[in-house]
Amino acid sequence: MRCLAVCQDELVIRMLDEILLPGFEVEFIVENRPLARRLHDAGVHVVAGDPRRTDTFLKADLGPSTCVIIEDNGRRSPKRVLEAVRDAGGTLTYVLGVGASATARRAEEFHAEFPDVAYLAMSELFGGPLLTEFSRSLTRARVQQYQRYFSDADRVLIMLHNDPDPDAMASGLALRNVLRRTKATAIIGAIHGITRPENLRMVNLLDIHVETITPDSLRDYDRIAMVDVQPHYFGGLIDRVDLVIDHHPEQPGYTAVFKDVRADYGSTSTILTEHLRAVDVNISERTATAMLYAIKSDTLFFNRQTNRVDIEAFSYLYPLADAALIRKMEGAEITLERLDYVIKAHQGGTLIDQVFCGFLGMTPREDFIPYVADFFLQVEDVKWTVVAGVVGDALVVSVRNLGYSKNAGEFARRFFADIGSAGGHRAMAKAVVPMRAFREKFNVMETDDIGRRLQELVGQFLHEPSAVEKKREPATVKT
C-alpha cells in the first residue's frame, strides 16, 4: 500500500520510515529543503514541497487509495494541509498528534471540521510498545550481565526458602535454564526440605531434585543465587549473595551483586519468564509446566496480587506446558490430614466482623497453617483470615484477605516485625516469631488465649485510619 507522510520533524520521519517499511511504500513530503536533501542522502524517499498547496499532492500522484499521514506538532495548524489533501482527492487521511498538543479535545476539533479524518496520538500508538521494548532491552542487558558473571563458576547454588513451594522450585529450574547449566553444575537447594503433599507430588511428577543445604556446605559453591527469597529470611546466616530474583517486597540488610526484585509481580516465575524470553532461551515442557503451575498457585489463579505481566507470562507458557500434569499436581491439595486442621480451626475459631481467626495449636508441618487460612477465606462473609499454629518453638501466623481492604503485609509487620520475621503483600502475609517473645509482648500466658489475642490485634488494625485517611483528616487549629 502506498503512503504519503507530511512531516517536518526528522525524528518523527525516521521513526515512521522504520515502522511503515516494508509493509507500506512510503514517501515523505517535507517543506524544509535542507532537511529533505539530508533525508534523501540517508536513503529516505522524500519530496520537497509546500504541503498547503493542492498541486504538491497532485505531483506526488495522490490517489483515492493512497494513505496520507499528516503530522500535528502543535506549532502550526495542519488544517490547510488537510484542505489541500481533500482538494487533491485524498480520502484515507490520518492526523498524527505529536507531543503535548495531542489531546482528546484537539482530536474532537479535527473531527468536527473533518469528519472523515482519523486523529491518532503518537503516545498512544508507540508508548506501550516502546515501553515494552525498552523494558525487554533492560531485562536482556541485566540477564546477560549476570550470565557472564556466573559463566566461570564451577559450582553454583540456587537457594530456595525453607519447605519450597511451586514458585520457588519452578524459579530454580528456570534460573538453571537461563544460566545454561545442568543439575550437576547448578544445584537447587534448601535448608529444610519439602513437606506439603502437592509440592511433593510436583517434585515426583516433574523429577525435581532439591538438595538439602547446611550452613557449612555454603562454602562449597563459587556463586550463590536466591530465587523467591531474600537473604534476610535466613536470619543472618547469609548476608551476601551474587544474585537475588524475587517478587516479595525488598528487604534491607544484605548485599547482592545483581538483584531483580519486583514486588508488584504475582510470582517470581513471571520474572524468570521475562528473563528466559529476553535472551531467547528455549523453555522445555518440564520447566514451562512447573512455571505455569507456580504462577497459577501463587496468584490463586489470578485472584490475588496479580499483574498484567503475570497474565502475559501465563499465556506465553500455556502452549508449552503439560496441562494434564498440572491437573495431577493440583489433585493433591485436599487430604484428610489437612481437613482435620480445618475442623479444628472451625471448632475453636471465631468469626467477628467478617474476620476469621483460628489457632491450631501444635502442628507437625507449617503448611497446614496457610492452607487453613486460604480455606476459610473462601467461606461466605469472610473477608480476612488470621490463622496461627505452633511449629517447634515458633508461632507461625498466616494472614489472608480479599485484596481490596487494608494491607495484610502491613498488619504482619506492625505487630510482629520487632520480635521475629514478618512481611507480605496486600492480600497475603506471614509472621514467624518465637513463642516466648509473643507471650511476653502480648501478655499471653494461656495457649487458649492466642486466638482471642490475634482477633483483638486484627480488629484494632482494621479499625484504625489508614495513612491515606490520616492525610485526608483536617488539620487541628490551635487557639
N, C-alpha and C positions, 0 to 999 in steps of 0.2 A: 504494500500500500504506500502511496506517495504522501509525503507530509511537508508542508511549508511551515517553518517556525520563525515568527517575528520576535527576535530577541536582541537586546542591546548590551546585556551583561555577559561577559566572557565566561564566567564560572557556570552560569545557567546554560549557556550554549554548549559548553564541553560536557556538562552532566547529561543534557538531553541527547547529545550526539552519542554518548556511551550507552544510554538507556534504550534509545529508539532503534539503534542499529543492532543486528541486521534485519529486524522484523519490519522496519519501515525504510523506504527510500526517502531520506530526509535532506532538506535543503533549507538553509537559513537566510533570511532577509535581514541585512544589517545596514543601518544608516551610516555608521561611522566607517569611512573608507580605510583608514589605517588599521582598524580592528579587523575589517573584512579581509584586508591583504594578509595580516598576520595569521588569521584563522585558515585562510586558503593555503598558505605556506605549510601549515600544520596538517594539511590533509582533510580539512573540514569543507564540505560542499556549501559554499556561501555565495550570495549575490548582494552587491552593494546597491542600495536604492532607498527611496523615500516610501516607507510603508503607508503613508497617509494618502498616497496617490493611487488611483484605480489602475492606471497603466502599468505600475510596478508589478501588480499581480497578474495582469494580462500578459506581460512579457515573461513572467515566470510560469506561464501556461497553467494557471489555476483552473481546475475543472470541478464539476459537481461532486466528484468522488475524491477530491483532494482534501485531506485533513489539514486544517490550519490551527496552529497554536500561537497565541499572542501573549507575550509577557506583560504582566501588570505589576510594575515595581513601585507604584505609588507616587513616582516623581512626575509623571505626565500621563494624562488620561488616554487610554487606548481607544476611546470612542470613535475618533476619526479613522483609526486603522480598521475598526470593525465596520464602519460605513463603507470604506474602500473595498474591503473584502466582500461585503454584501453586494456592492455595485458591480464587482467583477464576477459575480455568480457563485461565490463560495457559500456552501450550505453546512459543511461539517466544521464548525468553528468552536474552539475552546479558548477560554482566557485562563492563563496560569498565574495565580496570585503568588507573588514573591515577597517575603518579609512581613513586617508588621501591618502592612496595608491589606493583607489577605484575610479579611474578616467576613463573617456571615452577612453583616449589613452591606458590605460592598458587593457581595455576590447577589443580594436581593436587588441592589440598584441596577446592576447589569441585566439581571433577568427581567426587570420591569421594562427596560428600553429595548432589550434584545432577547425576547423570549426563547429563541431557538439556540441561544449561545449557552454552553455549559461553563460554569465557573469552577475551577479546581484550585485548591490551595496546595502549594508545593510541600508545605509542612505536613499536610495530611497524606500526600502521596508518598513522600520519601522519608518522613520522620520515623515511622515504625520500622520499615525495612532497614533504614540506615542505622538506627539504634541497635537492631538485632545483629546486623553485620559487624558493627563496632564491638558489640559485646562478645560475639564469637571470635573476633580477631584478638581481643584482650585475653579471652579464655585460652585461645590457641597459644599465644605467647607465654602465658603463665604455665600451661602444661608442658610446653617444650622446654622451658627453663628447668622445671623440676625433673623432667625426663633426663636431661643432660646431667643434672646433679646426682641422680641415682644410678646413672649408667655404669660408673666404675666400682660400684659396691658389689662385693662377693655375696653377702647375705643381707637381705632386707627383712625387717619385721613390720608387718601391717597389723597394728594393735587395735583390738576391739574392746568395748566395755565389758564388764562382768555379765555373765549369762546373756550372751549376744542375741539380739533379735534379728528378724529378717533383714532390716535395713542395714545393720552393721555387717552381717555376713555377705550380703549382696554387694555392698560397697567395697568390702575387702576383695571379692572376686573381680569387681570392675577395676579397682586400682591396680591389681596384679596385671590385668589386661593392658591398662594404659602404660604401665612400666615395661610391658612386653617381656614378662618374666614367667617362670614356671613355679610350681608349688615347691620345688627344691631350692630355688634361689629367692623366693619371696614367701615367707611363712606368714600365714594368717593365724594370729594368736590372741589368747585372752587369759587373764589370771584365774578367773573362775569360769568353768565350762558351762555347757548348755543344759538346761533342765526342763524347759517348757515343752509340752508334748508336740505342739505344732512346729516348734523350731527344731526339735529332734527329727520330726518327720521330714522337714525341709532338708536337713543335713543328710539324711539317708537317701532321699529321693534324688537329690542333686549331687551326691557324693562330695560334700564339702568337708574338708578336714580343718578343724580349729585346734591348734596345738596349745597345750597348757604352758603358760609362761610363768616363770618365777622371777622375783626381783634380781636374783643373781644372774639369771640367763640373759638379762637385757644387755649385758656386756658382750655377748656373743655376736651381736649384729653391728654391721657397718653403718646402716641407716635405719631410722625408726620413723614410720609414718603412722598417723592415727586417723581413723575414719569413724564418723558418727559419735565421736567423743573428743574431749579436750583434756590436756594433762591435769587440770585441777581436780578432775574426777578421782584420780588415784591418790589423793591426799598427801602430796609432797613426794611421792615415790619417783615421779618423773617431772622434771621442771624444764627440760629442753628436748625438743624433737626436731626432726628435719622437715616434716610436712604434717599439716592438720587440714582435714576436709570434713566439715561438719555443718549441720543445719540447726543446731541448738544455739541459743544466744551466746555471743562471745564472752569468754571469761578472762580475767586478768591473771597475773601471777606466773606466767610461763613465757618462754621464747620459742619461736619456730622460724626456721629458715624460710619456709614457704607456708602460706596459710590461705585457705579459701573457706571462709565461714559466712554462710548466707542464712540468717535466722528467719527470713521471710519465705524460705522454701519449705515444702511439706516433708521432704525426706532428703537424706544425704545421697540416695541413689539418683535423685533428679540431678544433683550437681554433677555426679560422676557420669551420667548420661551425656551431659553437655561436654564434659572433658573428653569422653570417647569420640563423640561426633566432631569435636573441634580438630582432632588430629587424625581423623579418618581411620580409627581402629575398628576392625571387624568385631562385631559383638556376637559371640557364639549363642546358640539356643539356650544352653545351660545358664549363662550369665544373664541373658535377656529375661529368662523365666524368673530367676532369682530377683532381679531388679524390679520387674513388673509386680511380683508378689510383694516386694518390700514397699513400693510406692502405694500399692493398694492397702496394705495393712497399716502403714504409718499414718496415712491420711484417713483411715476408716472409710476407704473407697470415696475419697474427696468430701467427707463430711466434717473434717476439721483441718485447720492450718494448711489450707490448700492454696497454691498459687497457680497462675495461668501456665507457668513453666512445668508444673507437675503434670498437668493435663497433656501438655505437648510431649513431655517425656513418655508418658503412658501410651499415647497414640503412636509414637515412634517405635516403642518396644513391642507393642502388642503383636504385630505380624511376625516378629522374630522369636516370640516365646511359645512355650508349650502350654496351652490353656488347660489341657487335661491334667497335667502335673500340678498346676496351681489349685485346681479343684480338689485334688487328693490332699494337698498340704492343708487346705482350709478345713478339710474334714476332721482334723484332729483337735479343733478348737474346744468342743464340748466333751468333757469327761466327767465320770461320776465323782471323782475326787474334787473337781472344781465345783460341781453342783453342791457338794457338802458344804463348801465355804459360802456359797450363795445363800443356802438355807440358814447357815449360822449368822450371816450378816443380817438377813431378813428378821430372824428371831430376836436379835439383840440390838438392831439398829433403830434409828429414829428418822422420821421424815417431818421436817418443820419448815414451813415457808418454801417448799419446793427444793429443799436441800436435804439429801440423804446422807447420814453419817453412820458408819459402822466400824466396829473394832473386832478383828478376827482372832485376837489372842496370839498364842504361839503358832507360827506357820512354818512348815518344813521347807517351803520354797517361796521365794519372793514373788513369783509370777502370779500366785493366787490373788494378791492384793490388787494390782491393776486390772486383772480380769474381772473381779467383783465390782470394782469402780466403773468399768466400762459397761458391765451388765446392767447395773441399776440406773445408769444414765439413759437407758432405753425405756425405762418404766414411765408410764404416763404421769404427768405432773411433776416429774423430777427434772430440774434444770442444773443442779450441782450435785456432785457426789464427792465425799471425802471418806476414804476407806483406809484403815491402818491395820498393821499387824506387826508382831514381833518376830524378827528373823535373827537368831543368835542373840546378841546383846543390844541390837539396834531396833528402833521403831521406824518402820517404813510407812510413809504416808503417800497415797496416790490421790490426786485431785483431778477431777474432770468437770467440764461444763459444756454448754452448747455452743460456746464461742462468741456469743454476741453480748454477753454481760461483762462483768469485771474480769480482770486478768488472773488466771489461775497461778501462773508463774510468780506474779507479784505477791499473791497470798502466801505461797510457799516461802518465798524469800523474806517476807515481812516477819513471819513468826519463827522460822527455823534456821535461817542462814547463819545466825550468830552462834548456834550450838551444833551445827552439822552441815551437811551438804543439801542445798535446796535450790530449785530453779525450774524453769519450764517455759511453755508458751502460753498464749491466751487461753486455749481450750484444754490444756493438759499440763500437769506439773507433778513433781515428785520431791519428797524430802526424806533423807536418811539421817537420823540423829541417835546418839547414844541414849538408851533408856534412862540412865541416871541423870543426864543433862536435861531430858524432857521433864522428868519428875521434879527436879529442883527448880527449873524455870517456871513451870506452871503449877507447882504445888499440888501435884497429883500423886498420892501415895497408894491408892487402891487401883488395881488394874481395871476394875469395872468402871472407873470414872473417866477413862481415857476417851471413850466415845463421846461422853457428855461434854468434856472439855473441848474436844475438836469442834463439836456443834456450836459451842459458845464462840470459839475463835472465828469460824467462818461466818457466823451471824454478825459478829462485830465488824468483820471486814466488809461484808456486803452492805451494811447499813451506814458505813462511813462514806462521806462525799469523796468522789474521786478527785485526782489532781486537776482534771479539766473543770469539774464542777466547782472546786475551790477557787479557780481563777475567775469563774463567772460571778462569784459572790460579790456584792457591792462592798466597797471599802468602808471601814468604820471611821466615822469622822469624830475626832476628839474635840470636846468643847471645854 
